[in-house]
């Protein structure tokens, strides 16, 4: 039983493959080595890019997006990542400098997470540090404001405590200021007809 004849499409594919193989076989050993070197560089770059962007994403957590990559096709027909980026949220938390400070600490660590941060990574790190400085200023102002609001109340409570401890009530003061009359009562009740003692020499 004979095999069916190949279709036009199959013949075209076979021709293309034969041409490609023919070109490969016609390439000099030097050209083949150059292609192998290029592929090796693309493989290395792909691994480096992916590791770099995944470090940003892993440390950035909820503030970082998923990595996106720019690809190029190598001589072997495969696609290799040659660039990439991770979006990261560097906005302040509204009306909460303490939360902003915590967030920017994570953003800063995410920006500097790769072994070799890029110029853009360093710009993001500088922006996070600026946000942290601003958040510290706002936090200090907030704490001063709260302390100022609480100061009169605390001073009043302290004054009342001192008054109750150091200054007894007016009735207690008056009672303690009166001299004791017990001595006079005893003297007044003494018998005036008793013997008198002459103190003259």
C-alpha positions, 0 to 999 in steps of 0.5 A: 500500500503506497503512502499518500502524496504530501500536500502543497503545504507540507511540501512548502514546509519541507522546502523551508526546512531544507533551505534553513538546514542548507543555510546552517550547513553552509555557515562557517564554523566561525559563524556557528561559534558566534551564534552559540556565543550570542545564544549563551549571552542571551541565556545569561541576560534572560536569567539576570533580568528575571532574577532582578525583576523577581527580587523587586516583586518579592520584596515589594509585596502588595506595593509591587506589580508583576514583572513585565519583560521585553524580549528579543529572538535569538539565532535559535528562534527562541525568545529571551528577556533582555529588559524588564520592569516592576511597577511599585507604589511610592505614594504616601498613605493619606493622613497617616505618616506612620503608615507612610513610613512603614510603606516606604521602608518596604518600597526602599528595600524593594528598590534595592533588592537586586544585587545590582540596582539600576539607575531607575531603582536608585531613583525609586529608592531616593524617592522613597527616602524623601517620602520617609523624611516627609513622613517623619516630619509630619509624625513629629508635628502630629506628636507635638500637636497631641502633646500640646493638646494634652498638656493643659489637662495634665497640668490641671490634674497635676495641680489638683494632685499637688493641692490635695497632697501638699495643701490640706483643706482650709478647715484642716489648716485652721484646726492645725493653726489653733493653739492647744488650750488643754494646758490652759484648762489644766492651769485654770482648774488648778487649786489657787489655794495651794502652797506658794513657792518663793522663787527669790533667793 
